[in-house]
Amino acid sequence: MKNKTFFFTFLFVILSFLGFSQHIHHNLDVKLNIQEQFVSVKDSISFPENFIQNSDTIFFDLNKNLKINSVNHEFRLIKIAEKNTKIRRYAVLPAQASTVLVLKYSGRIADSLQSGAAEYARGFSETDGIISQKGVYLAGSTYWVPTFDSPLVSFTLTTHLPKDWLVVSQGKRTLNTVSDSMRTIQYDCIHPQDQVYLTAARWSEYNTQSGKVSIQAFLRTPDKMLAQRYMNMTSVYMKMYVKLLGDYPYQKFALVENFWETGYGMPSFTLLGPKIIRFPFILYSSYPHELLHNWWGNSVYVAMEKGNWCEGLTAYMADHMLKEQRGQGAEYRRNTLQKFTDFVNTKNDFPVVDFRERHNAAEEAIGYGKSLMFQHMLRQRFGDAVYIKAYRRFYKNFRFKVASFDDIRKTFEQVTGENLKPFFDEWLTRKGAPQLSLSDVKLKKQHKKYTLSFTLSQVQKENLFPLQIPAAVYFEDTVILKKLNMGQRQITTAMTFGHAPLKLEIDPQFDVFRRLDKGEAPPSLTQLFGATGGTMVLPSHSSLLKTYRQLAETWKKMQEAQGKTLKIVSDKDLEQLPAKGAVWIVGFENKFAPQFNVEKDYASFFTAKQLKTMKMLREKGSLVFAVPNPAKTGQTIGFVATTIKEAVPGLARLLPHYGKYSYLGFEGQRPNNVLKGTFPPLHSPLHFKFSVSGNPAVTSAILKPENPLITLR
């Protein structure tokens, strides 16, 4: 038994070494001078033998601000050119037979945090790399490590920095020592990576264990209870995803608090901003998303030139699945379709395979939303068991490799035995979306049988999309769900039943990717922010006019960064509200504000407690509404007003991220959300109620939510 154990252990080591030898390995020794924003690096780069043999010249890119001080004599280095304002390209010529290139280089890394209109629209600031007193962030975008054309690397990272600082990187921490005033921390990452991260700050560290995986939290402000909540939920989510997909690929997972607002997922850790990390809902939304990225994107890597598949898949198996576990999957999909409907138009639409990363709401609606709905339709087509089996195989086959949509397709074809190229091409390589229309609904009774007939049409300008459309037929206390194959622009369907149908709903749970009719979704802020053109009406007589104008200018720049327009006008210059485009009424003092009495118009919708809260916020607080234009133009009117001057900058920042809501209330200067919700949709044109004795039919039947892919526990 012992001999067998030794043999297999020895074989595993050899195979691991052979696998490792196929990738470039960086042995990085790094000294950080925080005060001077300066980094000094010695990088011993080991090449696979075939890498040298197959290349007369090797090229790499390095940050332009980093000066190469020396190179070992076995190689010769030549500056080629500046690829752009931040990167310089080098050629490496082997002078002798050697597979180890040793570079020493140093320089100042201090890229500023960008916070322009585009970043505002995206939701957070960004930097290519920064060393500062607040923290250190070095990533692939920094080009602080020589970046070769080879897609994946492994590394050992040894960092020297002040003793009250800590470092987090990929892989396993193998050294953490303090000598005099300096700390030395080492991370070993034997698994191939697509970039090398170095993050550092004055953190408080917390640790626990979940099986063989170390669970860690690094917080800028000591908070044991917060750390414990995150570490506990990390263990819960990790067990769930291991059961769903396969073993967690790393030895640790760390929650790391950043020094600006981010929501980044890196291999074996996540970097969240100081405000984000303390929102209670993050633990049940964004956080599992970042953890799941360790399967999708951070161990199965994305062949980015062929399209970013991992964001839609991660959103589907994290954000959507957690809503699904609470019976809210249909609502989540409706909101996803609403975002696409509101933000994507003929000018900014593009195929899913052209998505790389999110810069604005339209790109998010395609790269996350349409891609997510593609996953849902793929699952609907084959069922949960086959869907899970295919993705478990995909993960097993491509862990620590680069994969594309084609690899996903081929994996599903292996599992199902079907040719799925037409299906993948339809939803991934085409622009546009179907739009459905229901007409000619009829019910005939003959010989105690009831025949229901109706016509479904695709009314979008784009060509036909082959669809499988759910149709729910309701009876007094039961509901039947049928699926209709739509291979033509228009189909007429007839169904016969032993009892009289009372109601018909087409795609009642939003299982099909499509554009929504205005009547299917509640009025929301996304309809305002998504409009290609709009008008913001400021109050001419208000003590907050100057502050309101700053809000208007901020949103105008945000809209312009996305190719949209927002006209700013005064209420004194208008006799009536514009009939075209989205309209914002700003301020309780606005002369058009009395037309916007939501508490009265929707009195039966609100509870007494909600009406009391709104009354209080009108006197001291902030209110935001989105309602249909009373002129019935199909557009939405928004209302935003406050009595607290200091709350306006916060409203300007927050409201673009509350897009799905119809009404919102905030209190205080921060401001803090105390009221939120959506009005009911007006009336879906894809729903039809029959009459019984001249009155609308009433049914007690309820269409049950779908089962989640997997339960949380």
C-alpha positions, 0 to 999 in steps of 0.5 A: 500500500505504501509503495502504491501511494508513493508511486501515485504521489510521484506520478502526480508531481511529475504530471504537475511539473509537466503541466506547469512547464507549459507556461511562463513562470514569473519569480517576482521579488518586489519592493514597495516604497509607498511614500514615493509611489515607487516599485522595484522589481526583480523578475526571474522569468522561466520559459518552457523550452519549446517557447524559446525553441519556436521563437527567434524573437520574444516580445513583451509589454511593460508599463512605460513608467518602469525603467529596465535597469538590467538584463542577464547576459544570456539575453539581449533587450531592444526597445521596439515602440510605444504601443500607446501612451502607457505601454512600451514594447520590447524584443528579447533576443536569446544570446545563449541557450537559456530558458531564464530571463532575469529583469530588474526594473523600477518606476513610479506607478500613480495612475489617477482614479478616473471619475468622468462621465463614462465612469459615472455611467458605469457606476464606479471609478477605475485606475490602471494601477496605483501605489498610494498611502490609501492602498496599492492596486497593480493588475494586468492593466498596469503592465507592471509585470512583463506581459508576453503573447503567451496567454497564461502564466504561473508565478511566485510573488515576494513583496517587501513593504512597511510592517503595518501593511498586508498583501493579497494576491492569487494563490496561497500565502506561503510567507508572512514575516516581519523584520525591523520595520519591513514585512515580507509576504510571499504568494505561490500560484502554481495554477496558470493565470491570465494576469498577476495581481498585487493589492496591499493596504493597512488591513485587519485580517480575519481567518477561518476554514471551510474544509480544505479552503482557507476563508479570509477577510481583509478589512480597512476598519476592524470589524469582527462581526462584519468579517464573520458574516462574510466568511460564514456566507462564503462557506455556504455559497462555496459548498453550494457551487462545489455541489453544482459545478465541481471542486473550488479551484484554489486554496483560499478565498478572501474578501478584500476591502478596497480603498475606492468603490469597486466590485472586482472578482479575482482568482481566489479573492474579491475586491469590494469598495468600502461602501459596497461591502457594508450594504447588507444586500451585497451578501445576497447579490454581488458577493456570490457573483464574485465568488462564482467568478472563481469557476467562470472567468478566474479558472476557466478563462475567457477567450476574449477575442471571441466574446465574453461568455462568463459575465452572463453565465455568472449572472445567471448562476449567481444573481438570477439563481439566488432570486430563483431560490426565493421564487423571484426568478420571473421578476428578475428576468422581467427586469433583465428584459426591461433593461434591454428594452429601455437601454438598447436601440438600433444605434448601440446594439451589437451581438453578444459575441462582440461584448468584452466588458461593461462601460454603460447600461446598454453594454450591460443589457447585452453582455450580462442581460441578453447573455443571461437570457441565452443561458436560461433558454438553453436550460429551458430547452434541455432541462436542469439535469442536462444543463448542469451535466454539460457545465460540470463537464465544461468546467472539468475540461477547461479548468485553467484553460482558455475557453470560448462560446464555441467550447460551451457549444461543443460541450453541450453537443457532446452531452445532448447529441444535437447540432446546436450551432444554429441555436448559438448563432441565432442568439449570440451572433445576431443583433436585435430581439423578437417582439411578440403580439397576440391577436384574434383570441377566440373561444368556441364551444362545441359538444361540451368541448372548448376550442381556444384559438389565437394568433402570435406574431413577431412584429420586430423589424429584424428577421424572424427569431425561431422561438419556443414560447410558453403559453399558460391557459388558466381555468377555475383552479388549475393552469396548463402550460404549453410550449409553442414552436414559432418557426414562422413570422406568424402562427395560429394555434388552436387548443381544445379543452374539456372546460372553459379557459378563463385566461390566456398568458403568453410567456407569463414567466418571461422565459424568452429573450425579447423586447417588452411592450410598455404594458408588460413592465411597471414604469421605472427609472430605467425608462427615463435613463434609457431614453435616447432623448429627454428633458429635465425641467428645473424649478425657476423659484427654488432655494436649491436651484443651483444644486439641482442644476449640478445634478442636471449637468451630471446626468447630462454628461452621463447620458452624453457619454452613452450617445444620448441627449438630455436638454435642461430647461426652466419651468418658467419657459414651458407652458406644458410638458414636452410630449416627446422623450423622457421628462424629468420634473425636478423640485417640490417648487416646480410649477409642474409638481402639482400635476405629479401627486402620486400619493393621490393618483395611486392612493389605493396602491399604497399602504397607510404606512407608506402614505405616512412615510411619503408625507413625512419625506415631502416635509423633510426628505427626498422623493423620486417617482416614475409614472406614465406620461398622462398624455399617453405618449408611451413615454415616462415622466420622472420626478425627483425632489428634496428638502435637503440640499446636502442630499442632492449629490447622493441622489445624483449618484444613487438613482441610476442604480435604482433603475427598476423602481417606480417610487423611492424615498430617502431621508437624511443628507447621505441619503438613506433609502427608506421606501422603494417599490414598483407600480403594477404593470398597466396591462400586458397585451400578451394577456387575455381574460375571457368574460363570464356572463359579461364580467371578467373571468376570475381564476384562483389558479397560480402559475408556480415559480420554477425550481432553482438549479440548486438550493442554497443549503 
